[in-house]
Amino acid sequence: MLDRAYEQIEVEVVTLEGEFGPALIEELSTKWNVPKNFMFIGSPDDRFPYQLSELGGVRLII
């Protein structure tokens, strides 16, 4: 669907195994050269072990 709506934008889905947290966000930001405030995450539940402020500025999708 996104390919048809935004033909000029290439969307790639990447799956990774590991623990999601500040260290992984930092690693991916550096590896992919994407500022953390250009990254998005889904809304975490009450069991998420980190405060949003610890994630370096990622944006929250509610």
C-alpha positions as CSV (number, residue, x, y, z in Angstrom):
1,M,0.0,0.0,0.0
2,L,2.8,2.5,0.9
3,D,4.6,1.7,-2.4
4,R,1.5,2.8,-4.3
5,A,0.8,5.9,-2.2
6,Y,4.4,7.1,-2.1
7,E,6.1,5.8,-5.2
8,Q,9.1,8.1,-4.8
9,I,9.9,6.8,-1.3
10,E,11.6,3.4,-0.8
11,V,10.3,1.6,2.3
12,E,12.3,-1.3,3.7
13,V,11.2,-3.6,6.5
14,V,14.1,-4.9,8.7
15,T,13.6,-7.4,11.5
16,L,16.2,-7.8,14.3
17,E,16.6,-10.0,17.2
18,G,17.7,-8.5,20.5
19,E,16.6,-6.3,23.3
20,F,15.0,-3.0,22.4
21,G,16.3,-0.1,24.4
22,P,18.6,2.9,24.5
23,A,21.7,0.9,23.4
24,L,20.0,-0.5,20.3
25,I,18.5,2.9,19.4
26,E,22.0,4.4,19.6
27,E,23.5,1.6,17.6
28,L,20.9,1.8,14.8
29,S,21.1,5.6,14.7
30,T,24.9,5.4,14.2
31,K,24.8,2.4,11.8
32,W,22.0,3.9,9.6
33,N,23.0,7.5,10.0
34,V,19.5,8.4,11.1
35,P,19.0,11.0,13.9
36,K,17.2,9.5,16.9
37,N,14.5,12.2,16.6
38,F,13.7,10.8,13.1
39,M,13.0,7.4,14.5
40,F,9.5,6.2,15.6
41,I,8.3,3.6,18.1
42,G,4.9,2.3,18.9
43,S,3.4,3.2,22.3
44,P,4.9,1.0,24.9
45,D,2.9,-0.6,27.6
46,D,3.3,-0.2,31.4
47,R,5.9,-3.1,31.5
48,F,8.4,-1.3,29.3
49,P,11.6,-1.0,31.4
50,Y,12.7,2.5,30.1
51,Q,11.3,6.0,30.4
52,L,10.8,7.6,27.0
53,S,13.3,10.3,28.0
54,E,16.0,7.5,28.1
55,L,15.5,6.7,24.4
56,G,17.3,9.8,23.0
57,G,14.4,11.6,21.4
58,V,12.6,8.9,19.4
59,R,9.1,9.9,18.5
60,L,6.1,8.1,19.8
61,I,3.3,6.8,17.7
62,I,0.1,6.8,19.8
